[in-house]
Amino acid sequence: MATEMVGKVVGIGIALFVTAILLPLGLNALANASMVNVDANVVTILTVLLPVLAVIGIALYFMKNSD
């Protein structure tokens, strides 16, 4: 039981650490991206569909684990 909890805590800690490193870089790259020559479909995917899919994925992850 304790080993399982330690594994979860370490996993969450590593995930937060990696997210804290990569998320600002990714957001900065998207914010400074010049989308002048990019197809409108790609811009729609980046700005609308990708965040919606991320929220759905997070919700499904927590729904699956809420036994």
PADRENFI-134660 format. One record per atom (N, C-alpha, C): residue number from 1; residue in one letter; x, y, z. Coordinates in steps of 0.001 Angstrom, whole numbers, plus 500000, padded with zeros to 6 digits. Layout:
BEGIN
PT  NUM  A  X  Y  Z $
...
END
This chain:
BEGIN
PT  1  M  500831  498805  500000 $
PT  1  M  500000  500000  500000 $
PT  1  M  500871  501254  500000 $
PT  2  A  501857  501315  500886 $
PT  2  A  502718  502496  500962 $
PT  2  A  503573  502623  499713 $
PT  3  T  504021  501487  499174 $
PT  3  T  504845  501518  497968 $
PT  3  T  504042  502049  496787 $
PT  4  E  502779  501662  496718 $
PT  4  E  501916  502155  495642 $
PT  4  E  501718  503665  495748 $
PT  5  M  501537  504152  496958 $
PT  5  M  501355  505593  497167 $
PT  5  M  502628  506359  496829 $
PT  6  V  503782  505824  497220 $
PT  6  V  505057  506477  496909 $
PT  6  V  505248  506536  495395 $
PT  7  G  504894  505474  494701 $
PT  7  G  504998  505463  493240 $
PT  7  G  504135  506529  492597 $
PT  8  K  502921  506691  493118 $
PT  8  K  502029  507719  492574 $
PT  8  K  502572  509118  492846 $
PT  9  V  503076  509336  494061 $
PT  9  V  503606  510659  494417 $
PT  9  V  504824  510993  493568 $
PT  10  V  505711  510018  493374 $
PT  10  V  506896  510252  492542 $
PT  10  V  506486  510510  491094 $
PT  11  G  505518  509755  490597 $
PT  11  G  505034  509964  489232 $
PT  11  G  504426  511336  489035 $
PT  12  I  503613  511776  489989 $
PT  12  I  503010  513107  489896 $
PT  12  I  504082  514182  489981 $
PT  13  G  505062  513993  490862 $
PT  13  G  506157  514968  490981 $
PT  13  G  506953  515103  489697 $
PT  14  I  507276  513967  489089 $
PT  14  I  508030  514003  487829 $
PT  14  I  507186  514635  486729 $
PT  15  A  505898  514301  486672 $
PT  15  A  505017  514881  485651 $
PT  15  A  504917  516393  485805 $
PT  16  L  504784  516869  487038 $
PT  16  L  504722  518314  487263 $
PT  16  L  506034  518989  486899 $
PT  17  F  507146  518339  487216 $
PT  17  F  508460  518902  486885 $
PT  17  F  508644  519022  485371 $
PT  18  V  508321  517950  484654 $
PT  18  V  508460  517977  483194 $
PT  18  V  507492  518981  482584 $
PT  19  T  506267  519046  483102 $
PT  19  T  505286  520014  482604 $
PT  19  T  505749  521439  482848 $
PT  20  A  506328  521685  484022 $
PT  20  A  506806  523034  484335 $
PT  20  A  507944  523456  483424 $
PT  21  I  508708  522500  482927 $
PT  21  I  509804  522830  482015 $
PT  21  I  509297  523009  480583 $
PT  22  L  508447  522093  480117 $
PT  22  L  508062  522083  478708 $
PT  22  L  506899  523006  478358 $
PT  23  L  505952  523168  479268 $
PT  23  L  504762  523961  478946 $
PT  23  L  505075  525418  478609 $
PT  24  P  505896  526125  479389 $
PT  24  P  506201  527516  479003 $
PT  24  P  506915  527618  477656 $
PT  25  L  507799  526673  477380 $
PT  25  L  508498  526700  476082 $
PT  25  L  507515  526481  474930 $
PT  26  G  506614  525522  475113 $
PT  26  G  505625  525248  474064 $
PT  26  G  504659  526397  473861 $
PT  27  L  504183  526982  474961 $
PT  27  L  503270  528114  474840 $
PT  27  L  503955  529319  474199 $
PT  28  N  505213  529540  474544 $
PT  28  N  505967  530637  473942 $
PT  28  N  506165  530394  472445 $
PT  29  A  506453  529153  472074 $
PT  29  A  506636  528839  470654 $
PT  29  A  505340  529043  469875 $
PT  30  L  504203  528627  470464 $
PT  30  L  502928  528826  469779 $
PT  30  L  502535  530294  469719 $
PT  31  A  502815  531039  470793 $
PT  31  A  502435  532452  470826 $
PT  31  A  503251  533273  469835 $
PT  32  N  504504  532911  469661 $
PT  32  N  505374  533663  468751 $
PT  32  N  505386  533086  467338 $
PT  33  A  504603  532058  467109 $
PT  33  A  504587  531425  465791 $
PT  33  A  503910  532336  464772 $
PT  34  S  504529  532424  463623 $
PT  34  S  503932  533171  462528 $
PT  34  S  503118  532198  461689 $
PT  35  M  501825  532359  461683 $
PT  35  M  500957  531431  460968 $
PT  35  M  500428  532049  459683 $
PT  36  V  501239  532881  459073 $
PT  36  V  500805  533553  457844 $
PT  36  V  500661  532560  456705 $
PT  37  N  501645  531677  456534 $
PT  37  N  501637  530732  455416 $
PT  37  N  501080  529367  455795 $
PT  38  V  500438  529267  456940 $
PT  38  V  499900  527990  457400 $
PT  38  V  498446  527870  456958 $
PT  39  D  498069  526662  456580 $
PT  39  D  496698  526410  456142 $
PT  39  D  495718  526702  457283 $
PT  40  A  494552  527172  456946 $
PT  40  A  493550  527537  457954 $
PT  40  A  493114  526327  458775 $
PT  41  N  493114  525149  458177 $
PT  41  N  492741  523943  458915 $
PT  41  N  493737  523643  460027 $
PT  42  V  495010  523841  459771 $
PT  42  V  496045  523600  460769 $
PT  42  V  495916  524595  461911 $
PT  43  V  495635  525841  461600 $
PT  43  V  495450  526860  462637 $
PT  43  V  494251  526502  463512 $
PT  44  T  493180  526020  462900 $
PT  44  T  491998  525614  463665 $
PT  44  T  492327  524448  464587 $
PT  45  I  493079  523486  464099 $
PT  45  I  493469  522346  464926 $
PT  45  I  494298  522810  466109 $
PT  46  L  495243  523695  465887 $
PT  46  L  496119  524164  466965 $
PT  46  L  495383  525008  467990 $
PT  47  T  494450  525822  467544 $
PT  47  T  493832  526781  468460 $
PT  47  T  492523  526295  469078 $
PT  48  V  491824  525363  468432 $
PT  48  V  490524  524934  468934 $
PT  48  V  490519  523449  469296 $
PT  49  L  490845  522613  468350 $
PT  49  L  490676  521174  468530 $
PT  49  L  491662  520584  469532 $
PT  50  L  492914  520980  469481 $
PT  50  L  493918  520427  470387 $
PT  50  L  493607  520705  471856 $
PT  51  P  493256  521941  472246 $
PT  51  P  492890  522158  473655 $
PT  51  P  491632  521396  474083 $
PT  52  V  490654  521283  473191 $
PT  52  V  489435  520544  473525 $
PT  52  V  489754  519069  473745 $
PT  53  L  490579  518487  472886 $
PT  53  L  490970  517096  473050 $
PT  53  L  491785  516886  474319 $
PT  54  A  492602  517854  474684 $
PT  54  A  493384  517748  475918 $
PT  54  A  492462  517721  477132 $
PT  55  V  491461  518580  477143 $
PT  55  V  490516  518616  478269 $
PT  55  V  489723  517314  478341 $
PT  56  I  489300  516802  477202 $
PT  56  I  488565  515530  477186 $
PT  56  I  489458  514396  477686 $
PT  57  G  490710  514384  477269 $
PT  57  G  491636  513347  477727 $
PT  57  G  491864  513394  479221 $
PT  58  I  492024  514584  479771 $
PT  58  I  492224  514725  481214 $
PT  58  I  490970  514273  481962 $
PT  59  A  489800  514654  481468 $
PT  59  A  488549  514246  482119 $
PT  59  A  488385  512731  482086 $
PT  60  L  488679  512111  480953 $
PT  60  L  488565  510659  480860 $
PT  60  L  489554  509955  481770 $
PT  61  Y  490749  510506  481914 $
PT  61  Y  491747  509912  482809 $
PT  61  Y  491237  509897  484249 $
PT  62  F  490677  511011  484695 $
PT  62  F  490194  511066  486074 $
PT  62  F  488902  510279  486259 $
PT  63  M  488069  510197  485238 $
PT  63  M  486851  509395  485353 $
PT  63  M  487191  507914  485442 $
PT  64  K  488215  507494  484706 $
PT  64  K  488630  506085  484712 $
PT  64  K  489198  505706  486078 $
PT  65  N  489900  506630  486722 $
PT  65  N  490555  506338  487988 $
PT  65  N  489682  506602  489202 $
PT  66  S  488458  507073  489020 $
PT  66  S  487591  507352  490169 $
PT  66  S  486678  506165  490414 $
PT  67  D  487253  505118  490967 $
PT  67  D  486498  503890  491227 $
PT  67  D  485548  504055  492379 $
END
